[in-house]
Amino acid sequence: MDLAGRTALITGASSGIGRATAIELARRGVRVKVTGRDRGALEEVGAVTGGELLVADLADVEQVDRLAQWADPVDIVVNNAGLGWAGPLSAIELCRAEEMVRVNLLAPIRLTGLLLPGMIERHRGHVVNVASIAGHLGVGWEAVYSATKAALITLSDSVRMEVRASGIGVSVVSPGPVKTAFFDRSGHTYEQRFPRMVSPERVAKVVAGAIRFNRAEVFVPRWLAFPAWLHGAWPALYRRMAARSG
Ligand SMILES: NC(=O)c1ccc[n+]([C@@H]2O[C@H](COP(=O)([O-])OP(=O)(O)OC[C@H]3O[C@@H](n4cnc5c(N)ncnc54)[C@H](OP(=O)(O)O)[C@@H]3O)[C@@H](O)[C@H]2O)c1
């Protein structure tokens, strides 16, 4: 899809990857519609990109519906808003698990479901779901988060099959650790030296490329495709290696 002149809705645009994606798409001539909960941060992104904004809490399905009504029509939807939580499964509060399912999974389901019919009618559109390497591999102490992202990946594969004939593309972008507020908000700091953190701007460029060239699945950094492949192709070996490396 040629990006210039298109319209894109970006969720979670008030911070991190979403903010960088809004700026990257605007730089490429896309008219952006940005959303998040933090009005001040959104206004700043709106000023930088010249985009429109709507404050919405994606954990609330009525606000998701209102967001879809406000955004329609769009050519591109970037389902990026998300949150994590780190700790043993037995310690997670049910309300936090529910919030993650609502924001990371239910909101993309609803938002995409509401915006796809218009795209199909216009025979033009692209959906990007920002997942995570955690959704491909399953990460310890991030079980619920990993599960929401795994579901988002499978959702994307299914929807891609449904809309392929209508000329709509669906991309899954799966980053490893990214230098954003995500870890602080998840209640832990990223202390591993490997994999190294990448910048949100790098992920934003990958998102733009995925739309431009209709890439079904992209990893950032790219080598993360290897553990994901190994996990699927040779799970016993993957488990042995993961147990050894931690
Ligand atoms: N950072 C990483 O290492 C990493 C790795 C892999 C995947 N990801 C994924 O990348 C996406 C973006 O994360 P990030 O790293 O950019 O983190 P971030 O800086 O914390 O940004 C998260 C965004 O999601 C929005 N959000 C969270 N809860 C929301 C809610 N209830 N309603 C509406 N918006 C909500 C936030 O908006 P407000 O602040 O306005 O509430 C914020 O704009 C997430 O889906 C995350 O799972 C991140």
The ligand as an ORCA input file, in Angstrom:
! r2SCAN-3c Opt
* xyz 0 1
  N       8.290     -2.365     25.256
  C       8.496     -3.639     24.978
  O       9.522     -4.223     25.359
  C       7.508     -4.393     24.135
  C       7.915     -5.630     23.585
  C       7.033     -6.347     22.800
  C       5.770     -5.851     22.562
  N       5.374     -4.654     23.109
  C       4.024     -4.185     22.844
  O       4.084     -2.920     22.226
  C       2.867     -2.220     22.496
  C       3.215     -0.801     22.918
  O       3.934     -0.844     24.134
  P       5.092      0.191     24.491
  O       6.328     -0.577     24.657
  O       5.077      1.337     23.571
  O       4.631      0.598     25.964
  P       4.124      1.993     26.584
  O       5.128      3.055     26.313
  O       3.780      1.674     27.998
  O       2.802      2.327     25.768
  C       1.604      1.617     25.969
  C       0.485      2.356     25.286
  O      -0.742      1.621     25.486
  C      -1.727      2.504     25.946
  N      -2.685      1.859     26.842
  C      -2.434      1.038     27.888
  N      -3.585      0.725     28.510
  C      -4.584      1.375     27.834
  C      -5.981      1.465     27.997
  N      -6.633      0.838     29.000
  N      -6.689      2.219     27.134
  C      -6.061      2.872     26.128
  N      -4.745      2.833     25.927
  C      -4.002      2.101     26.785
  C      -0.988      3.586     26.721
  O      -1.793      4.751     26.723
  P      -1.895      5.745     28.013
  O      -0.506      5.868     28.538
  O      -2.406      7.014     27.399
  O      -2.821      5.087     28.937
  C       0.282      3.753     25.888
  O       0.070      4.688     24.857
  C       2.129     -3.036     23.549
  O       1.095     -3.759     22.960
  C       3.196     -3.978     24.094
  O       2.635     -5.164     24.561
  C       6.231     -3.907     23.878
*
